[in-house]
Every structure is written in C-alpha cells, then in structure tokens.
C-alpha cells in the first residue's frame, strides 16, 4: 500500500507534457459547443478563440488559458472547453497530463454580415484607385498608431527594406493563392505625424506586380502597407469613394481573418465526423540573427489549411512574436506534411493551428 501511494504521488507530481512529436494529440470523446453570447451576436462579433489546455490523466480539462483573445467570446469558449473530455494520454504505459492548443470557432449563421460603423478617428495612411475598380484605403486606429516606434531618421529602421519586401510578398501570397509569382516593383518609405506627440512613425508602401498563368486583366501592380512593428495593414474598400461599380482592378485582399477557416475548409469536429490532421514531417524554424541578438524567445501561433494530400496552404500568423521569427515560422510551416484530416473517412481540407516555440539555449 505504501509503494502504491508513493507511485500515485509521483504520478500526480508529473509536469504536463506538450503535444507534439511522439506525443500525439488526445482524441476528444465529449464535445460541448460554446453558447454564443448575446452581446457578441448583437455586435456582430465572430472569429476563433485560441486556447491552451491542460488535459489531466483522466482526460478532463483542468486548465484553459486564452492565447488569442476575442474579449466578448473568451469566457464562452473557456466554459465550453472545460466540459470537453479526451482519451487519456499514455507515456511509457502510464496516463500523464498534457498541454495542447485548441481553437473554438464562433460564426454568425445567416443574415447579412455585420459592418461596423465608420470610425472617424482612424488615421488614414494611403489609398489606391484604379479606373473601373474600387478605392482601397489603408488606415489604423490612434491606439495602434501610438504603439508604433517613433520616427528617427538617424536610426536604422526596426524593419529593414528587405524584411518589408518579404513580409509584403508573404502577405500577398496568402491572400492571393492563385498568383504564381510576385515581383517587387517599388518600396516607398513614408512618415506619419499628428498633433498628438504619440503619433510620429514611418511605414513602408511595397508595390508588387502579380503574375498568373494564364494572365488576366487583374495582373498588375498592387500595394501592401507594412508598419515598423512588422505587421501589415489590412486594406478595405472605401464605400464613399467614386467609381465603386465594376470588378476590382487590383487583387482584392481576402476578407477572411487568420482565425476563421476559408470557405470550403473544415474545422476539426469529431462529433460531426471531421478528424484532425496528424503531423508526419515537421520542420524546426530558424532563429534570425537579429532575434538572437535581442534574445527574443517565445511562441508563434499560426493557422493553416491542411489539404487532402497532406500539404499545407494559406499559412497565416494568429499570434505574433517578432517579424523575423514570424516569417521563419511561416517558412517552416509551409514545409510541414500531415496525414490529412477526414470527414466520414474521406480526406478533406482542414483548418489547424500550429505552435512554434523559439528558445535560446
């Protein structure tokens, strides 16, 4: 009895192991759908909440922590996943607690999509109009603007021109998967300054030419705006600008955020016959020299689509760490290979989240 009690005490003290490599994700045996909060529905809020779970040796969720937040939806996601149950994870034949990442999708059903009212306090950076197409505008909130590194012409930019080019091309490729090739045609370095002393920063405008096979009229210059923190400004169509009739003359960016599965792509849902893809080949991301010098460490969370053949597409950043490390994570994720997810036994495209950890040794 003493030996048994000691063994149980040792097992209880075991630290959770993280899913990945030889540790396969546990299979969900009980699924509880989240209750869509009325306040979120009324505001048209939707998207995917990313959580980190600790699943105990008994298969029950003991801890749920939000990694990617949608404030009006976080608590509903936590309350749902804490009711999930999984098959116990075995290590050397004994059940152990595991750490894993999951996503909870909130999508409005039916009706017209919610359009937030215009924010007159937004700071406009630039706009673009092509004859016969819509006017796109790039703007950010004052809070986001105040968080940017301040303008300093004597100092090197925190994001180099080469890095801005890579960020712009990766962003355009993710939003225009039918484009075979991009070429950088121009890079402009612009300053934004407002009466508010907190708003004084620079940004890049990267012009890329798109090439499709076969060519089409939309194959022309398109623009990406890269901020000094390495993030990309999502453009939107200006409904008040003239010339809004007709097809877009520049490749229109996808309205789909990184956290929402693209149309026709499934989310893992064992209760409805959709299984999760399983990693067959993983590639470790490479540290950049700049991140190593700054001693940056942490996690990058990415979303992607695992195709029915097990390859990866539409890789996007769900939780950023550092612009250079984000790009390294994207490059590594594109080389992953999976056993594809299935629906009712048939391989289908499945939306998944990948966590990549950067640790200095």
C-alpha distance (Angstrom), angle and dihedral (degrees) to the residues before:
residue distance angle dihedral
X1 . . .
X2 3.82 . .
X3 3.83 90.8 .
X4 3.81 91.1 49.3
X5 3.81 92.2 49.2
X6 3.81 90.4 49.7
X7 3.80 91.7 50.2
X8 3.79 91.2 50.6
X9 3.79 90.8 49.3
X10 3.81 91.4 51.4
X11 3.82 91.0 48.6
X12 3.80 91.5 49.5
X13 3.79 90.5 51.8
X14 3.80 93.4 53.0
X15 3.78 113.4 119.1
X16 3.80 114.9 -124.0
X17 3.80 115.5 -96.0
X18 3.78 119.7 -134.9
X19 3.78 120.2 -117.5
X20 3.79 111.9 -111.9
X21 3.79 140.0 85.8
X22 3.80 108.3 18.4
X23 3.82 91.4 -2.4
X24 3.80 105.0 85.9
X25 3.82 120.8 -156.1
X26 3.82 111.0 -97.5
X27 3.79 117.6 -112.6
X28 3.78 116.3 -108.7
X29 3.82 111.2 -121.4
X30 3.80 98.2 174.2
X31 3.77 123.3 38.6
X32 3.81 125.3 -170.7
X33 3.79 118.9 -172.9
X34 3.81 116.4 -137.8
X35 3.79 120.6 -109.0
X36 3.80 108.2 -117.2
X37 3.84 105.7 -125.2
X38 3.80 112.6 -122.4
X39 3.80 91.5 -133.2
X40 3.81 90.8 55.6
X41 3.79 92.6 47.8
X42 3.77 91.7 48.0
X43 3.81 90.2 52.6
X44 3.79 93.5 43.8
X45 3.81 91.5 -118.8
X46 3.80 114.1 163.4
X47 3.79 139.0 150.7
X48 3.79 141.7 97.5
X49 3.80 126.4 -54.1
X50 3.83 112.8 -152.5
X51 3.81 115.5 -149.6
X52 3.78 137.2 -178.6
X53 3.80 113.6 -138.4
X54 3.76 134.9 -165.7
X55 3.78 108.6 -150.1
X56 3.79 112.7 -162.3
X57 3.82 126.7 -135.2
X58 3.82 87.1 -95.4
X59 3.83 91.2 59.7
X60 3.81 94.3 -110.7
X61 3.81 124.4 125.1
X62 3.79 110.9 -109.4
X63 3.82 100.6 170.7
X64 3.82 131.8 26.1
X65 3.80 119.1 -175.9
X66 3.80 125.7 -179.3
X67 3.81 114.4 -123.0
X68 3.79 98.7 170.4
X69 3.77 112.8 29.7
X70 3.79 135.5 -150.2
X71 3.82 97.4 176.4
X72 3.81 97.7 -149.6
X73 3.81 91.3 48.9
X74 3.82 104.5 37.1
X75 3.81 98.4 88.9
X76 3.82 93.2 46.7
X77 3.81 89.4 51.6
X78 3.82 92.2 49.5
X79 3.81 93.0 48.0
X80 3.81 90.7 51.5
X81 3.82 98.8 46.8
X82 3.80 92.9 46.3
X83 3.81 85.9 66.5
X84 3.80 93.9 51.6
X85 3.79 119.0 107.1
X86 3.80 129.9 -159.2
X87 3.76 140.6 -171.0
X88 3.83 109.3 -90.0
X89 3.80 115.1 -98.4
X90 3.80 113.6 -124.9
X91 3.79 124.7 -149.4
X92 3.81 114.8 -176.8
X93 3.78 87.2 -13.1
X94 3.82 95.8 -54.9
X95 3.82 126.9 103.8
X96 3.81 113.7 -110.4
X97 3.80 135.5 -179.1
X98 3.81 115.0 -102.5
X99 3.80 137.1 -159.7
X100 3.79 116.2 -138.5
X101 3.79 140.0 162.9
X102 3.81 121.7 -124.4
X103 3.78 136.7 175.8
X104 3.80 128.8 -138.1
X105 3.79 114.5 -158.3
X106 3.80 122.5 -149.6
X107 3.81 113.2 -171.5
X108 3.78 128.4 170.4
X109 3.77 112.0 -123.3
X110 3.81 119.4 -139.2
X111 3.77 129.4 -21.4
X112 3.76 129.3 74.2
X113 3.81 117.5 -47.8
X114 3.76 115.0 -97.6
X115 3.81 114.6 -102.4
X116 3.80 114.3 -162.0
X117 3.79 116.6 -134.0
X118 3.80 114.9 -97.7
X119 3.78 114.4 -87.1
X120 3.78 106.3 -136.8
X121 3.79 91.0 -167.6
X122 3.82 93.3 63.5
X123 3.80 115.3 120.6
X124 3.80 111.1 -125.6
X125 3.79 115.1 -144.6
X126 3.79 103.0 179.3
X127 3.79 144.6 -33.5
X128 3.79 137.5 -146.2
X129 3.79 131.8 -153.8
X130 3.81 129.5 178.7
X131 3.79 122.6 -171.0
X132 3.81 109.3 -91.3
X133 3.78 94.3 12.7
X134 3.81 138.3 86.7
X135 3.77 127.1 -83.8
X136 3.79 112.0 -110.7
X137 3.79 120.0 -156.7
X138 3.78 130.3 -164.0
X139 3.80 114.8 -152.6
X140 3.79 138.8 151.7
X141 3.79 136.5 -161.4
X142 3.82 120.8 -96.1
X143 3.82 88.8 -115.7
X144 3.79 91.7 56.0
X145 3.81 90.7 44.9
X146 3.82 92.4 51.7
X147 3.81 89.9 53.3
X148 3.82 92.8 59.2
X149 3.84 120.4 104.0
X150 3.80 108.4 -95.0
X151 3.78 122.1 -106.2
X152 3.79 113.4 -90.1
X153 3.83 114.9 166.3
X154 3.82 91.0 -172.1
X155 3.83 93.6 58.2
X156 3.78 129.6 71.2
X157 3.83 112.8 -104.7
X158 3.79 115.5 -99.4
X159 3.81 86.8 -127.7
X160 3.80 114.7 43.7
X161 3.79 124.1 -139.6
X162 3.81 89.7 -108.4
X163 3.81 91.7 51.8
X164 3.81 91.1 47.7
X165 3.80 89.5 52.8
X166 3.81 91.8 52.0
X167 3.81 92.7 45.6
X168 3.82 91.5 49.7
X169 3.79 93.7 47.7
X170 3.81 93.7 47.3
X171 3.81 90.6 48.9
X172 3.81 93.1 48.8
X173 3.79 92.2 46.2
X174 3.82 91.1 52.5
X175 3.83 91.1 50.0
X176 3.82 96.3 42.3
X177 3.83 106.8 39.1
X178 3.82 92.2 166.4
X179 3.82 91.8 64.8
X180 3.81 112.2 99.6
X181 3.79 98.2 -165.3
X182 3.81 142.7 10.6
X183 3.79 128.7 -159.9
X184 3.80 123.6 -165.2
X185 3.81 107.7 -126.3
X186 3.79 102.1 171.5
X187 3.81 143.0 3.5
X188 3.80 120.3 -162.8
X189 3.78 123.9 -169.2
X190 3.82 111.4 -149.9
X191 3.77 136.4 179.4
X192 3.80 127.7 -139.2
X193 3.78 117.8 -159.8
X194 3.79 129.2 172.0
X195 3.79 136.0 179.3
X196 3.78 86.4 -102.8
X197 3.84 102.9 86.8
X198 3.81 90.3 -144.6
X199 3.81 90.5 66.7
X200 3.79 109.3 71.4
X201 3.80 114.3 116.6
X202 3.79 143.9 126.3
X203 3.78 132.5 -124.4
X204 3.81 140.1 -175.1
X205 3.79 126.9 -116.2
X206 3.80 106.6 -158.2
X207 3.80 117.5 -165.9
X208 3.79 115.7 -157.2
X209 3.77 130.4 -175.7
X210 3.79 115.3 -139.7
X211 3.79 126.8 -142.3
X212 3.79 124.3 -164.4
X213 3.80 131.0 176.4
X214 2.96 109.9 -101.6
X215 3.83 97.1 22.7
X216 3.80 119.7 -119.4
X217 3.81 134.6 -169.8
X218 3.80 91.5 -95.6
X219 3.82 90.3 64.6
X220 3.76 99.4 108.0
X221 3.76 143.3 94.9
X222 3.78 117.5 -37.6
X223 3.77 130.3 177.9
X224 3.79 137.4 -129.2
X225 3.80 124.9 -171.6
X226 3.83 115.1 -147.1
X227 3.82 119.4 -169.4
X228 3.83 124.7 -146.6
X229 3.81 91.0 -102.9
X230 3.82 89.4 61.0
X231 3.81 96.1 -107.3
X232 3.80 124.5 128.3
X233 3.80 123.4 -126.4
X234 3.81 111.5 -127.2
X235 3.83 108.6 -131.5
X236 3.76 122.2 -140.1
X237 3.79 134.9 -166.1
X238 3.80 114.3 -99.4
X239 3.84 104.1 -131.1
X240 3.81 91.7 -165.2
X241 3.79 96.3 54.9
X242 3.82 120.9 99.6
X243 3.78 121.9 -107.2
X244 3.79 98.4 40.6
X245 3.79 94.8 143.3
X246 3.78 119.8 92.8
X247 3.78 133.4 38.9
X248 3.76 122.6 -47.3
X249 3.79 110.4 -91.2
X250 3.80 94.2 -158.1
X251 3.82 121.7 54.5
X252 3.79 100.7 -84.3
X253 3.81 112.6 -130.1
X254 3.76 115.2 -118.9
X255 3.81 112.6 -100.6
X256 3.78 87.8 -145.1
X257 3.84 112.5 110.6
X258 3.81 118.8 -140.7
X259 3.80 90.4 -104.7
X260 3.82 97.9 57.9
X261 3.83 122.7 74.6
X262 3.82 112.7 -115.2
X263 3.81 116.6 -112.3
X264 3.79 113.3 -72.6
X265 3.82 93.4 20.7
X266 3.81 121.6 115.3
X267 3.79 129.2 -138.2
X268 3.83 116.3 -138.7
X269 3.79 106.3 -88.7
X270 3.83 115.8 158.9
X271 3.80 90.1 -178.2
X272 3.81 88.2 65.4
X273 3.80 97.8 37.6
X274 3.83 98.7 -95.4
X275 3.81 112.8 130.6
X276 3.81 126.5 -162.0
X277 3.81 120.4 -108.3
X278 3.81 115.2 -110.2
X279 3.79 122.1 -136.4
X280 3.82 113.8 -114.0
X281 3.80 99.7 166.9
X282 3.81 124.2 20.7
X283 3.80 127.5 -176.0
X284 3.79 123.3 -152.1
X285 3.83 114.2 -128.9
X286 3.79 117.6 -120.0
X287 3.80 122.7 -120.5
X288 3.78 115.5 -120.6
X289 3.80 117.2 -129.0
X290 3.80 90.4 -121.6
X291 3.82 93.4 53.2
X292 3.80 90.5 46.4
X293 3.81 91.4 51.8
X294 3.81 90.5 48.8
X295 3.83 89.2 45.5
X296 3.79 92.7 -128.7
X297 3.79 114.9 173.6
X298 3.77 135.4 164.9
X299 3.78 141.3 85.3
X300 3.79 135.1 -48.4
X301 3.79 116.7 -158.2
X302 3.77 117.7 -155.6
X303 3.76 134.1 -177.4
X304 3.79 122.5 -149.2
X305 3.77 144.0 158.8
X306 3.80 118.0 -108.0
X307 3.79 105.7 -149.8
X308 3.82 123.1 -141.6
X309 3.83 88.7 -100.4
X310 3.82 91.5 56.6
X311 3.80 96.7 -107.9
X312 3.80 123.8 124.0
X313 3.80 132.1 -115.1
X314 3.81 140.4 165.4
X315 3.82 95.2 33.3
X316 3.81 111.4 -174.1
X317 3.80 136.9 170.8
X318 3.82 113.7 -105.9
X319 3.82 95.9 171.5
X320 3.79 118.9 18.8
X321 3.80 127.3 -148.5
X322 3.81 106.9 171.4
X323 3.83 129.9 -18.7
X324 3.79 94.2 -117.2
X325 3.81 94.0 44.1
X326 3.80 90.4 45.2
X327 3.81 89.2 57.5
X328 3.82 91.1 46.2
X329 3.81 89.1 52.2
X330 3.81 91.5 50.1
X331 3.81 91.1 49.7
X332 3.82 91.3 50.6
X333 3.81 93.8 45.1
X334 3.80 91.4 53.9
X335 3.82 87.9 61.1
X336 3.82 95.1 53.1
X337 3.80 118.3 113.3
X338 3.81 125.1 -158.6
X339 3.73 144.4 -173.0
X340 3.80 94.1 -113.0
X341 3.76 124.4 -112.6
X342 3.79 116.9 -110.6
X343 3.76 139.2 -149.8
X344 3.78 112.4 -148.3
X345 3.80 88.3 -17.3
X346 3.83 96.7 -51.2
X347 3.85 119.5 111.8
X348 3.82 111.3 -110.8
X349 3.82 136.1 169.3
X350 3.81 108.8 -86.6
X351 3.82 130.6 -167.3
X352 3.81 113.0 -130.2
X353 3.79 140.6 171.2
X354 3.82 121.4 -129.3
X355 3.79 122.9 -161.9
X356 3.81 118.4 -154.6
X357 3.80 119.8 -171.7
X358 3.80 123.8 -153.4
X359 3.80 112.0 -159.9
X360 3.79 126.6 174.0
X361 3.77 113.6 -138.0
